[in-house]
Amino acid sequence: MGGRRTARRRWPLRAALVVLLLLLLPVPWLHVVSEDPPGTAWRLSGRLQVDGQVVDPPGRWTWLAVGRPALVGEVLRDAVIPPDRPPVDLRAESMTLRPALAEPAAAAVGLRHAGVDIPLGLLVEVYEPLIEGLPERAVITQLEGIALTDREAWERASAREPIPEAVEGEQVAVGGPEQLSFQTATSGAFVVERGEHTLPYRVVRTLDTAPQTLDARIAFAVTEVLPADWFRELSLGSSHGLMVALTTYAHVAEGDLAAGRHIAGTGGIRGDGTVVAIGGLKAKAEAARRAGADVLFFPASQELILEGFDARGMALVPVTTLAEAIEWLTGPTA
């Protein structure tokens, strides 16, 4: 009898522990980025795979991230008390930020800088329309009669002046000088009044895309257990583009660019190698410092953010292009 009473007393305790464990579980498709987000350093070398080959150049190479998954308990609390800044649902976010597109694109940039001939395409994604009657979210395939097949086509089509005539193989733009024409992948064509924006949307994102035959991904141990592509789609961001490109270049170039150093970095990357701004730079710099990085590459356009930052011996290197990062690693300054 005594054993049964003891078992009955233990049952509520076990149930409470199970509930507590469930409340502390992360929700992988929700991402919290606060005003003061935590920064994390992740090893990239040995985890990056390009066309099935592990990219592992000499030295230690690290990419940086901010934010964290929301916990089940936090999500339940937010359902009762709506927060000022709810977690981001990664499943509904921009295609241009998805690793399935961003990582192959960044690897292609690194390969191109190493002399590999790889053509790049372009994805133009828009959302939050400024005019009624437009789709809430769309992929733009044609602008002013020009097919947006690459960034050069995008730059010609998005020029402020109307295109008077089409180049061979392109359709003539619809509408007059005061009108703007564009076509979407799924919702057809539109002609709207020409405004101050290139496209009548609050958010316009572009991404240079790699050929579908090029596969690049960062592999974690959890992807060996969960379906890899499903897990991959639950992450978000392209701020590791610079480091994916730089690590890929270092691997293909077959030189010791790290020279025994721990190289960390953050920054988006365009097809021409231009490094673009990212979020959470200070938190990422703190994470790199905690990880013992010797070098931190970051977008030169955000240099003022790290003004006065205590690097404690870590070299802070602002760069505008991938080529500048490569030059710094191989030059006498390094």
Backbone torsions as a table, in degrees:
resi	resn	phi	psi	omega
1	MET	NA	-41.8	-179.8
2	GLY	-61.9	-37.3	178.9
3	GLY	-64.7	-36.6	179.1
4	ARG	-67.8	-41.0	178.8
5	ARG	-63.8	-39.4	178.2
6	THR	-62.9	-42.4	179.2
7	ALA	-63.0	-39.4	179.1
8	ARG	-66.1	-35.7	178.9
9	ARG	-69.8	-31.4	-178.4
10	ARG	-76.9	-24.2	-175.6
11	TRP	-60.0	-46.6	178.0
12	PRO	-60.7	-37.0	179.6
13	LEU	-64.9	-43.6	179.0
14	ARG	-64.6	-41.1	178.8
15	ALA	-62.5	-40.9	179.1
16	ALA	-63.6	-39.9	179.0
17	LEU	-65.5	-39.1	178.0
18	VAL	-64.7	-44.1	178.5
19	VAL	-61.8	-43.6	178.7
20	LEU	-61.1	-42.8	178.7
21	LEU	-61.4	-42.7	179.7
22	LEU	-64.3	-39.4	-179.8
23	LEU	-66.1	-27.1	-178.1
24	LEU	-91.5	-0.8	178.8
25	LEU	-72.2	140.9	176.4
26	PRO	-77.2	148.7	174.1
27	VAL	-100.2	104.4	-166.8
28	PRO	-64.7	-21.6	-177.8
29	TRP	-95.6	3.7	175.1
30	LEU	-114.0	138.3	-173.3
31	HIS	-131.1	126.9	-179.4
32	VAL	-100.6	124.7	172.4
33	VAL	-128.3	104.4	-176.9
34	SER	-87.3	-176.9	176.7
35	GLU	-65.1	-29.6	178.9
36	ASP	-125.5	74.4	-171.5
37	PRO	-74.0	150.8	174.2
38	PRO	-74.7	143.4	177.1
39	GLY	-104.1	147.9	-178.4
40	THR	-135.0	138.6	176.0
41	ALA	-104.0	129.8	-179.2
42	TRP	-122.3	133.7	177.0
43	ARG	-68.2	130.4	-179.3
44	LEU	-101.9	-43.5	-179.2
45	SER	-63.9	132.2	-177.7
46	GLY	90.3	-17.1	177.4
47	ARG	-105.4	-24.7	179.8
48	LEU	-78.8	130.9	177.9
49	GLN	-122.7	129.2	177.9
50	VAL	-121.4	117.3	-176.2
51	ASP	51.0	42.7	176.1
52	GLY	80.9	-5.5	-179.8
53	GLN	-98.4	131.6	179.7
54	VAL	-73.2	127.1	179.6
55	VAL	-92.5	109.9	-175.0
56	ASP	-144.2	72.1	179.2
57	PRO	-70.6	163.8	178.8
58	PRO	-57.8	149.0	-179.9
59	GLY	94.2	-175.4	179.6
60	ARG	-116.8	127.6	-175.9
61	TRP	-123.2	130.7	-170.9
62	THR	-132.4	139.0	170.6
63	TRP	-111.1	160.5	-168.9
64	LEU	-124.3	144.3	-178.9
65	ALA	-137.1	161.8	174.8
66	VAL	-129.5	161.4	178.8
67	GLY	87.1	180.0	-178.9
68	ARG	-159.0	162.6	174.3
69	PRO	-69.1	146.8	173.8
70	ALA	-72.6	149.4	177.3
71	LEU	-89.9	153.8	-179.9
72	VAL	-55.7	-42.2	179.5
73	GLY	-61.0	-40.0	178.9
74	GLU	-66.4	-38.8	179.6
75	VAL	-64.8	-41.8	177.9
76	LEU	-65.4	-40.6	177.5
77	ARG	-63.1	-42.5	-179.3
78	ASP	-65.6	-26.8	177.6
79	ALA	-68.1	-27.5	179.3
80	VAL	-90.8	-43.5	179.7
81	ILE	-120.1	96.0	-177.1
82	PRO	-57.9	129.1	-178.9
83	PRO	-80.5	162.8	176.3
84	ASP	-68.0	-31.7	-177.7
85	ARG	-134.1	89.8	-176.6
86	PRO	-68.8	159.1	176.9
87	PRO	-61.0	151.1	178.2
88	VAL	-82.4	130.9	175.2
89	ASP	-86.1	106.1	-173.2
90	LEU	-64.9	-24.4	-177.7
91	ARG	-68.1	-20.0	-177.2
92	ALA	-107.9	6.2	-175.4
93	GLU	-84.9	178.2	-172.0
94	SER	-60.0	139.1	175.4
95	MET	-63.6	-32.0	-176.6
96	THR	-68.2	-16.3	179.9
97	LEU	-98.3	-0.2	-176.8
98	ARG	-79.5	131.7	-179.9
99	PRO	-55.4	-30.8	-179.5
100	ALA	-59.8	-25.3	176.1
101	LEU	-105.0	-42.8	-173.1
102	ALA	-67.9	-39.0	-176.6
103	GLU	-71.1	-45.0	173.8
104	PRO	-61.3	-36.4	179.1
105	ALA	-63.2	-45.0	-179.9
106	ALA	-65.8	-40.4	177.8
107	ALA	-63.3	-37.4	178.1
108	ALA	-62.9	-37.7	177.8
109	VAL	-63.1	-43.2	177.6
110	GLY	-62.9	-41.1	178.6
111	LEU	-65.6	-40.6	179.2
112	ARG	-63.4	-39.0	177.9
113	HIS	-68.9	-22.1	177.3
114	ALA	-88.7	3.4	175.7
115	GLY	98.6	4.9	179.0
116	VAL	-83.7	131.3	-177.6
117	ASP	-83.2	103.1	-180.0
118	ILE	-130.0	119.4	177.4
119	PRO	-73.9	149.2	178.5
120	LEU	-118.2	140.2	173.2
121	GLY	-101.2	-161.6	-179.2
122	LEU	-149.9	137.4	172.8
123	LEU	-114.7	125.9	177.0
124	VAL	-116.2	113.2	-178.0
125	GLU	-117.1	137.1	-178.6
126	VAL	-130.0	150.7	170.2
127	TYR	-157.0	169.1	-173.1
128	GLU	63.0	74.8	-178.2
129	PRO	-65.7	147.5	177.8
130	LEU	-95.5	-6.4	-179.0
131	ILE	-128.2	138.3	178.3
132	GLU	-67.0	148.4	177.3
133	GLY	94.3	-5.9	178.1
134	LEU	-94.2	152.0	177.5
135	PRO	-62.4	144.4	-178.4
136	GLU	-61.7	-34.6	-179.4
137	ARG	-143.9	138.0	-177.2
138	ALA	-156.4	157.6	169.8
139	VAL	-104.9	122.7	-177.6
140	ILE	-88.2	123.2	-178.5
141	THR	-104.5	-19.4	-177.2
142	GLN	-149.9	137.9	179.8
143	LEU	-136.7	126.7	-179.2
144	GLU	52.4	38.5	177.3
145	GLY	80.2	2.0	-178.1
146	ILE	-106.5	125.0	176.7
147	ALA	-69.2	127.6	-175.3
148	LEU	-86.0	71.1	-176.4
149	THR	-85.9	-22.3	178.6
150	ASP	-156.8	177.0	-175.2
151	ARG	-67.8	-31.9	177.1
152	GLU	-61.4	-42.8	177.8
153	ALA	-63.6	-39.8	178.1
154	TRP	-61.9	-43.3	-178.7
155	GLU	-67.3	-36.4	176.3
156	ARG	-68.9	-42.4	-175.9
157	ALA	-71.9	-31.4	-176.3
158	SER	-90.2	8.6	174.3
159	ALA	-61.1	147.0	-174.8
160	ARG	-66.0	-30.0	-177.6
161	GLU	-79.3	141.1	175.9
162	PRO	-62.4	146.4	179.0
163	ILE	-80.7	116.2	-175.7
164	PRO	-69.9	-33.0	-179.1
165	GLU	-153.6	158.5	-175.8
166	ALA	-86.8	148.7	171.9
167	VAL	-75.4	157.7	-179.0
168	GLU	-54.0	130.2	-179.9
169	GLY	91.9	-3.3	178.9
170	GLU	-113.0	153.0	178.2
171	GLN	-81.7	151.1	177.5
172	VAL	-73.0	137.4	-179.2
173	ALA	-63.7	141.6	178.4
174	VAL	-90.3	141.7	176.4
175	GLY	100.5	164.9	-177.5
176	GLY	-91.4	-169.7	-176.4
177	PRO	-63.8	-23.6	-179.7
178	GLU	-94.2	5.6	-177.5
179	GLN	-119.8	156.1	-179.8
180	LEU	-124.6	131.6	179.2
181	SER	-116.1	141.6	175.3
182	PHE	-153.9	161.7	-179.1
183	GLN	-129.9	142.6	179.8
184	THR	-107.5	166.5	-177.1
185	ALA	-71.6	-29.9	-173.6
186	THR	-126.8	-17.4	-173.2
187	SER	-109.6	7.0	176.8
188	GLY	86.9	-160.7	-174.2
189	ALA	-102.1	153.7	-179.7
190	PHE	-139.4	145.8	172.3
191	VAL	-126.7	121.0	-176.4
192	VAL	-130.2	166.3	175.6
193	GLU	-66.6	136.3	-179.7
194	ARG	-70.7	125.8	-179.8
195	GLY	-116.7	-161.7	-177.7
196	GLU	-78.7	-16.0	-179.1
197	HIS	-95.2	152.8	176.2
198	THR	-59.6	-43.2	176.1
199	LEU	-130.5	149.9	-175.8
200	PRO	-76.8	53.8	179.1
201	TYR	-136.4	146.6	179.7
202	ARG	-69.9	-35.1	-178.3
203	VAL	-120.4	123.9	175.8
204	VAL	-126.6	117.7	-179.7
205	ARG	-117.4	137.1	177.2
206	THR	-123.3	146.9	178.1
207	LEU	-143.5	123.5	170.7
208	ASP	-67.6	129.4	-173.9
209	THR	-110.8	144.6	176.7
210	ALA	-83.9	159.5	174.1
211	PRO	-59.0	149.6	-179.6
212	GLN	-62.9	-19.9	179.8
213	THR	-76.1	-13.9	179.6
214	LEU	-95.2	121.3	178.8
215	ASP	-113.0	131.0	175.7
216	ALA	-143.0	136.0	-177.9
217	ARG	-158.2	155.5	173.3
218	ILE	-98.6	121.9	-175.2
219	ALA	-100.8	132.1	175.1
220	PHE	-117.8	163.2	-179.3
221	ALA	-60.6	-33.0	-177.8
222	VAL	-65.3	-26.3	179.5
223	THR	-71.6	-13.3	175.1
224	GLU	-77.1	-20.8	-179.4
225	VAL	-99.6	-49.1	179.5
226	LEU	-87.7	159.5	173.7
227	PRO	-58.8	119.7	-169.7
228	ALA	-59.2	-46.4	-177.2
229	ASP	-67.5	-37.1	177.3
230	TRP	-62.8	-47.4	-179.7
231	PHE	-63.8	-36.6	-178.3
232	ARG	-63.9	-36.8	-178.8
233	GLU	-72.6	-9.6	178.7
234	LEU	-90.1	2.2	174.6
235	SER	-105.4	170.3	-174.5
236	LEU	-154.3	143.4	172.1
237	GLY	129.7	150.1	176.8
238	SER	-127.8	14.0	-176.9
239	SER	-73.0	-8.5	176.5
240	HIS	-94.2	9.4	-178.3
241	GLY	-58.1	-43.1	179.8
242	LEU	-58.6	-45.5	-175.9
243	MET	-73.5	-33.8	175.1
244	VAL	-63.1	-44.5	179.0
245	ALA	-65.0	-43.9	-177.0
246	LEU	-67.4	-42.1	179.8
247	THR	-67.6	-39.7	177.4
248	THR	-62.5	-44.3	177.8
249	TYR	-60.6	-46.5	-177.9
250	ALA	-61.2	-35.5	-180.0
251	HIS	-69.9	-44.9	-177.4
252	VAL	-72.2	-37.3	-178.6
253	ALA	-67.0	-19.3	176.2
254	GLU	58.1	31.9	174.1
255	GLY	-116.1	162.1	179.8
256	ASP	-91.5	78.7	-178.6
257	LEU	-68.4	-31.5	-178.0
258	ALA	-72.3	-31.4	-179.9
259	ALA	50.2	45.4	176.9
260	GLY	82.6	1.7	-177.5
261	ARG	-95.8	160.1	173.1
262	HIS	-94.3	112.7	-175.5
263	ILE	-103.0	121.5	175.7
264	ALA	-119.9	159.1	179.2
265	GLY	-172.4	163.8	176.7
266	THR	-151.1	149.8	-179.4
267	GLY	149.8	140.6	172.3
268	GLY	-74.5	167.1	-177.4
269	ILE	-137.4	136.5	173.9
270	ARG	-100.1	168.9	-176.1
271	GLY	-59.4	-32.0	179.9
272	ASP	-85.4	4.3	179.1
273	GLY	93.2	0.4	178.2
274	THR	-66.7	133.6	179.1
275	VAL	-92.3	126.7	-175.9
276	VAL	-112.1	160.8	-172.7
277	ALA	-65.4	155.7	-180.0
278	ILE	-136.8	176.7	178.5
279	GLY	-102.0	161.9	174.3
280	GLY	64.0	35.4	-173.7
281	LEU	-62.8	-43.2	-177.0
282	LYS	-64.2	-42.4	178.6
283	ALA	-63.6	-35.9	178.7
284	LYS	-69.7	-38.6	177.4
285	ALA	-63.7	-39.7	177.6
286	GLU	-64.1	-39.0	178.6
287	ALA	-65.6	-40.2	177.7
288	ALA	-63.9	-40.4	178.6
289	ARG	-64.9	-43.2	178.1
290	ARG	-62.6	-34.4	-178.8
291	ALA	-77.6	-5.6	178.5
292	GLY	80.8	27.5	179.3
293	ALA	-66.1	143.9	176.2
294	ASP	-89.7	-27.4	-176.7
295	VAL	-136.2	138.1	173.0
296	LEU	-126.3	113.0	172.5
297	PHE	-89.4	139.6	179.0
298	PHE	-154.3	163.3	-177.1
299	PRO	-62.5	129.5	-179.8
300	ALA	-63.1	-26.9	179.7
301	SER	-66.1	-14.2	-179.2
302	GLN	-113.4	23.5	-175.0
303	GLU	-59.8	-34.6	-177.0
304	LEU	-64.9	-25.7	-179.2
305	ILE	-62.5	-34.3	-178.4
306	LEU	-97.3	13.0	177.1
307	GLU	-65.1	124.6	-178.6
308	GLY	83.9	2.6	-180.0
309	PHE	-69.7	133.8	-179.7
310	ASP	-83.0	95.5	-176.4
311	ALA	-79.4	-17.1	177.6
312	ARG	52.4	49.2	176.4
313	GLY	94.4	-14.0	178.0
314	MET	-77.1	129.3	-179.5
315	ALA	-74.9	122.5	175.9
316	LEU	-94.2	116.3	-172.9
317	VAL	-122.8	100.1	175.2
318	PRO	-75.7	135.5	-179.3
319	VAL	-134.4	147.7	176.3
320	THR	-101.4	-20.2	-179.5
321	THR	-141.7	162.3	173.7
322	LEU	-62.4	-37.9	-179.6
323	ALA	-59.6	-36.0	178.4
324	GLU	-65.6	-39.4	178.1
325	ALA	-64.3	-43.2	178.3
326	ILE	-63.0	-43.7	-179.6
327	GLU	-62.9	-39.5	-179.5
328	TRP	-64.8	-40.8	-178.6
329	LEU	-68.2	-31.3	-176.2
330	THR	-99.5	-10.0	-174.6
331	GLY	-87.8	174.0	-178.3
332	PRO	-67.2	-23.9	179.8
333	THR	-62.5	-39.9	-178.1
334	ALA	-66.2	NA	NA
